[in-house]
C-alpha cells in the first residue's frame, strides 16, 4: 500500500518523474496496469487544465 502512495506522490511530482518510476527497480507492479492507471490520471489532469 505504501508503494501505491509513493507512486501517486511521484505522479504529482511531474511527467518526467512518472516515466522514471516505471523503470525503477522498486516498481514491481505489472506495467500494463500501471500504464492504464497513469493514462487515466493524465486524462483527468489535462481535463482540469483545460477547464481552468
SERO-4910 file (N, C-alpha, C, O; in steps of 0.05 Angstrom, whole numbers):
BEGIN
 pado doro    nc1    nc2    nc3   cac1   cac2   cac3    cc1    cc2    cc3    oc1    oc2    oc3
  Unk    A     17    -24      0      0      0      0     17     25      0     11     45    -13
  Unk    A     39     24     15     57     47     16     69     52    -12     76     74    -19
  Unk    A     73     30    -27     84     33    -54     65     49    -72     74     65    -88
  Unk    A     39     44    -68     19     58    -84     20     88    -78     19    105    -96
  Unk    A     23     94    -52     24    122    -43     49    135    -56     47    158    -65
  Unk    A     71    121    -56     95    133    -67     92    138    -97    101    158   -108
  Unk    A     78    119   -111     73    123   -139     56    147   -145     61    162   -164
  Unk    A     36    151   -127     19    175   -131     34    200   -126     31    220   -140
  Unk    A     51    200   -106     67    223   -100     86    229   -123     91    252   -130
  Unk    A     97    208   -135    115    211   -157    100    223   -181    111    240   -196
  Unk    A     75    214   -185     59    223   -208     54    253   -205     54    267   -225
  Unk    A     49    262   -181     43    291   -177     69    307   -180     68    331   -183
  Unk    A     92    294   -177    117    308   -179    124    318   -206    138    338   -209
  Unk    A    113    305   -227    119    314   -254    120    291   -274    123    268   -266
  Unk    A    116    297   -300    116    276   -320    141    260   -321    141    235   -324
  Unk    A    164    274   -319    190    260   -322    193    240   -299    202    217   -304
  Unk    A    187    248   -275    189    231   -252    172    206   -256    179    184   -248
  Unk    A    148    211   -268    129    189   -273    142    167   -290    140    144   -284
  Unk    A    154    176   -312    167    157   -330    189    141   -317    192    117   -321
  Unk    A    204    155   -300    226    142   -286    216    120   -267    228     98   -265
  Unk    A    194    125   -254    183    106   -235    175     80   -249    175     58   -236
  Unk    A    169     81   -275    161     58   -289    184     38   -292    179     14   -291
  Unk    A    208     48   -295    231     30   -299    247     27   -273    266     12   -273
  Unk    A    239     40   -252    253     38   -227    250     10   -215    229     -2   -217
  Unk    A    271     -1   -203    271    -28   -192    250    -31   -169    241    -53   -163
  Unk    A    243     -9   -156    224    -10   -134    196    -16   -144    179    -24   -128
  Unk    A    191    -11   -170    164    -15   -180    160    -43   -190    171    -51   -210
  Unk    A    145    -59   -175    141    -87   -181    114    -92   -194    107   -115   -199
  Unk    A     98    -71   -198     72    -75   -209     73    -80   -239     92    -71   -252
  Unk    A     53    -95   -250     53   -100   -279     51    -74   -295     35    -56   -288
  Unk    A     67    -71   -315     69    -46   -329     43    -38   -343     36    -15   -343
  Unk    A     29    -58   -353      4    -52   -367    -17    -40   -348    -31    -21   -356
  Unk    A    -18    -50   -324    -37    -39   -304    -28    -11   -296    -45      7   -294
  Unk    A     -2     -7   -293      9     19   -286      3     39   -308     -5     62   -303
  Unk    A      6     31   -333      2     49   -355    -27     57   -356    -33     81   -360
  Unk    A    -46     38   -352    -74     45   -352    -80     66   -331    -95     85   -336
  Unk    A    -69     62   -307    -74     80   -285    -62    107   -291    -75    128   -285
  Unk    A    -39    108   -303    -25    133   -309    -41    148   -330    -45    173   -329
  Unk    A    -50    133   -351    -65    146   -372    -90    159   -362    -97    182   -369
  Unk    A   -105    145   -345   -129    155   -334   -123    180   -317   -138    200   -318
  Unk    A   -102    179   -302    -94    201   -284    -86    225   -302    -94    248   -296
  Unk    A    -72    220   -323    -63    241   -341    -87    255   -354    -88    279   -357
  Unk    A   -106    238   -362   -131    248   -374   -145    268   -355   -153    290   -363
  Unk    A   -147    259   -330   -160    276   -310   -145    303   -307   -158    324   -306
  Unk    A   -119    301   -306   -103    325   -302   -105    344   -325   -108    368   -322
  Unk    A   -104    333   -350   -105    350   -373   -133    363   -376   -136    386   -385
  Unk    A   -154    348   -367   -181    359   -368   -183    383   -348   -196    403   -355
  Unk    A   -171    380   -325   -171    402   -305   -157    426   -316   -165    449   -311
  Unk    A   -136    422   -331   -120    444   -341   -137    460   -362   -136    484   -362
  Unk    A   -151    445   -379   -167    459   -399   -191    473   -387   -200    494   -397
  Unk    A   -201    463   -364   -224    475   -351   -216    502   -338   -231    521   -340
  Unk    A   -193    503   -326   -185    527   -312   -175    548   -331   -167    570   -323
***
